Amino acid sequence: MASLESQIRDLDTRVEVLEATGADMEDLEAIESRLNGTPALGLKHKFACDCGASGFVALRIRCTKCGRETWWGWYPER
């Protein structure tokens, strides 16, 4: 069952990538090969905290020109 859930999460990640880029299925392999080296690929679907939450994760992002920092990620509804 865990394997099926993992496969579904991987498919969800692929759909997110396609939606974000407006690409079609033929472009998916090229997009994935460019993104495979990024640490955040699929993070929303893979992250689970010891507190029991899953999918709620954010990364600190820094502008490499001015140094300003912000957070990017997924947060629970308030």
Beta strands, then each sheet from edge to edge (+ up, - down):
strand 1: 58-62
strand 2: 69-73
sheet 1: 1+ 2-
end
